[in-house]
Amino acid sequence: MTTSTTRKGLGSHHKQARKQALAAMPEGQPCARCGRPMYRTQLLELDHFPGRMYGGPQETRLSHMRCNRRAGARAGNRKRRGRMRLRTSRQW
């Protein structure tokens, strides 16, 4: 099931914040996830730290698209793995 970006909390407000962050970013600024330099010619995203999935306070920073999506996939997999353990009827 696909969800719209607005329903995920990534609507016009998020797009405007990303645009402002890109305008303010100095060339070569380190990525918030991997520490490598970022340039405007690269695919960059506005990352949520520690993440929207955890419900805690969020800080938004720019990071490489690959780094951001990798972190989101890992967090989602951890969350799903935890739910699957709870569904088992038998403890091994």
Sequence and secondary structure as in RCSB ss.txt:
>XXXX:A:sequence
MTTSTTRKGLGSHHKQARKQALAAMPEGQPCARCGRPMYRTQLLELDHFPGRMYGGPQETRLSHMRCNRRAGARA
GNRKRRGRMRLRTSRQW
>XXXX:A:secstr
    TTTTT SHHHHHHHHHHHHH  TTEE TTT  EE TTS EEEEEES GGG S  EEEEEEHHHHHHHHHHH
HHHHHHHHHHHH SS  
